[in-house]
């Protein structure tokens, strides 16, 4: 049975993993007859956000503990996972990718990336195992491969449709890291066949949960093709 890693930055769009994207990814993995391997990080998340009003809360939460809510407790710490354990990796979106995995939310393209996250991503690409990055998570790939011989071709969404974010600004920042960007509308996916990387806009664009479901299904259809190639 194929094993697909799901790298979770916490639990909640504003300070961790985007829950709907994460759950719909887990559903897609199950529907393809594969086993999901949820992966978290045993360290404090950058901060905690009240998802009712968007305000920061005066408390600390652990990324692994929070991500275990999505995984129903069945989760491994990133330090326990090596590329041989999984056949592919999925990174749902959410601000955790820009606050916990990297510091992009604060530093833009000058952001740092957690060494443990970078190591896993670089090792996977080096042995040709596919990575699916949803929503804002392509920034994690861009930082992981910055300064290397890997020039990922990715999408962060479309400048030609409604988005709550400045897509052109994200594209410019990604290009500063050495990544190549392509405009991709909601529902479509971009496949970098050289590096076996699949990216999909998801909630980088204004979208309903049904549209997110369709976009993730498209990403997993592309993943099946890579795995069967």
C-alpha positions in Angstrom: 0.0 0.0 0.0 1.2 3.5 -0.9 2.0 5.7 2.1 1.4 9.5 1.6 2.8 11.9 4.2 0.8 14.9 5.3 2.9 17.6 6.9 0.8 19.6 9.3 1.9 22.9 10.8 -0.7 23.0 13.6 -4.5 23.2 13.5 -6.2 26.3 12.2 -5.8 28.5 9.1 -4.5 31.6 10.9 -1.8 29.9 13.0 -1.4 26.4 11.7 -2.6 24.1 9.0 -5.7 24.9 7.0 -8.1 22.3 8.4 -10.4 21.9 5.3 -7.4 21.5 3.0 -5.9 19.0 5.4 -9.1 16.9 5.9 -9.9 16.9 2.2 -6.3 15.7 1.5 -6.7 12.9 4.0 -10.0 12.0 2.2 -8.3 12.0 -1.2 -5.5 9.7 0.2 -8.0 7.3 1.5 -10.0 7.3 -1.7 -6.9 6.4 -3.7 -6.4 3.4 -1.5 -3.3 4.7 0.2 -2.4 5.2 3.8 -2.0 8.7 5.2 1.1 9.3 7.4 0.4 12.5 9.4 3.6 14.3 10.4 4.0 17.2 12.9 6.7 19.1 14.7 7.2 18.8 18.4 7.9 22.5 19.0 5.8 25.6 19.9 4.0 27.3 17.0 4.8 31.0 16.4 1.7 32.2 18.2 -1.9 31.4 18.8 -4.7 33.3 17.0 -8.3 33.5 18.1 -10.1 32.3 15.0 -13.3 34.2 16.0 -11.7 37.7 15.9 -8.3 37.2 14.4 -6.5 38.5 17.6 -3.4 37.0 19.1 -4.0 35.1 22.3 -1.6 35.2 25.3 -0.8 31.4 25.3 1.5 28.9 23.7 0.6 25.7 21.8 2.7 22.9 20.4 2.5 22.2 16.7 2.5 18.4 17.1 -0.2 18.4 19.8 -2.4 20.8 17.7 -1.9 18.8 14.5 -2.9 15.6 16.3 -6.4 17.1 16.5 -6.7 16.7 12.7 -4.9 13.4 12.6 -7.1 12.0 15.4 -4.0 11.3 17.4 -2.3 9.2 14.7 0.7 11.3 14.0 4.5 11.1 14.0 7.1 13.7 14.8 9.1 14.9 11.7 12.3 13.7 13.3 10.9 10.1 13.2 10.2 10.2 9.5 12.7 9.5 6.6 11.9 9.6 2.9 12.0 5.8 2.7 8.9 5.8 5.0 6.6 7.5 2.5 5.9 7.5 -1.3 4.9 11.1 -1.5 4.3 14.1 0.7 1.4 16.6 0.9 1.6 20.0 2.6 -1.8 21.6 3.2 -1.9 25.4 3.3 -2.6 27.7 6.3 -0.6 30.5 7.8 1.4 27.8 9.7 3.5 27.4 6.5 4.4 31.1 6.7 4.7 31.4 10.5 5.8 28.0 11.8 7.6 26.2 8.9 9.1 29.4 7.6 9.0 33.1 8.7 7.6 34.3 5.3 4.6 36.0 7.0 7.1 38.4 8.7 10.2 38.4 6.5 8.8 37.7 3.0 11.4 36.2 0.6 14.1 36.8 3.2 12.4 34.3 5.5 14.1 31.5 7.2 12.9 27.9 7.1 13.0 25.2 9.8 16.0 22.9 9.2 14.0 19.8 9.8 11.3 20.8 7.3 14.0 21.7 4.7 15.8 18.4 5.2 12.7 16.3 4.6 11.8 18.2 1.4 15.3 18.3 0.0 15.7 14.6 0.6 12.4 13.7 -1.0 13.1 15.7 -4.1 16.7 14.3 -4.3 15.3 10.7 -4.6 12.4 11.7 -6.9 9.5 11.3 -4.6 6.6 13.7 -5.4 5.5 16.6 -3.2 2.1 18.3 -3.3 2.0 21.8 -1.9 -1.4 23.4 -1.5 -2.4 27.1 -1.1 0.5 29.1 0.4 2.7 26.1 1.0 4.7 26.5 -2.2 6.6 29.2 -0.2 8.0 26.3 1.9 9.3 24.6 -1.2 10.9 27.8 -2.5 12.8 28.4 0.8 13.8 24.7 1.0 15.5 24.8 -2.4 16.8 28.4 -2.4 20.4 28.5 -3.4 20.4 24.9 -4.6 20.4 23.4 -8.1 16.7 22.7 -7.8 14.6 25.4 -9.4 11.1 24.5 -8.6 8.3 25.5 -11.0 5.2 26.3 -8.8 2.0 28.2 -8.7 0.6 30.4 -5.9 -2.7 31.2 -7.7 -3.9 33.6 -10.4 -3.6 37.4 -10.7 -6.6 37.3 -13.0 -9.2 36.2 -10.4 -10.4 37.3 -7.0 -8.0 36.5 -4.1 -7.8 37.7 -0.5 -4.0 38.0 -1.1 -1.7 39.9 -3.4 -0.8 37.1 -5.8 1.6 39.3 -7.8 3.5 40.1 -4.6 3.8 36.5 -3.7 5.1 35.6 -7.2 7.7 38.3 -7.0 8.9 37.0 -3.7 9.0 33.4 -4.9 11.0 34.5 -7.9 13.6 36.2 -5.6 14.3 32.7 -4.1 15.0 31.2 -7.5 11.7 29.5 -8.0 9.8 29.8 -11.2 6.1 30.8 -11.0 3.1 30.3 -13.2 -0.4 31.7 -13.1 -2.9 29.0 -12.2 -6.6 29.5 -11.8 -8.6 27.9 -9.0 -9.4 24.3 -10.0 -6.3 23.8 -12.0 -2.9 22.5 -10.8 0.6 23.0 -11.9 3.0 20.0 -12.3 6.7 20.4 -12.3 7.7 17.2 -14.0 11.4 17.8 -13.6 11.2 17.9 -9.8 7.9 15.9 -9.3 6.2 18.9 -7.6 2.5 19.5 -7.8 1.0 22.9 -6.6 -2.6 24.0 -6.4 -4.0 27.4 -5.5 -6.9 26.3 -3.2 -7.6 29.0 -0.6 -5.1 31.4 -2.0 -8.2 32.3 -4.1 -11.7 33.1 -3.1 -13.3 29.7 -3.0 -16.1 27.6 -1.6 -15.3 24.3 0.1 -16.7 22.4 -2.9 -14.2 24.3 -5.1 -11.4 23.4 -2.7 -12.4 19.8 -2.8 -12.3 19.8 -6.6 -8.9 21.5 -6.6 -7.5 18.9 -4.2 -9.0 16.1 -6.2 -7.3 17.5 -9.3 -4.0 17.6 -7.4 -4.3 14.0 -6.4 -5.2 13.0 -9.9 -1.9 14.5 -10.9 -0.1 12.7 -8.0 -1.5 9.4 -9.2 0.0 10.0 -12.6 3.4 10.8 -11.1 3.3 7.7 -8.9 2.4 5.5 -11.8 4.9 7.0 -14.2 
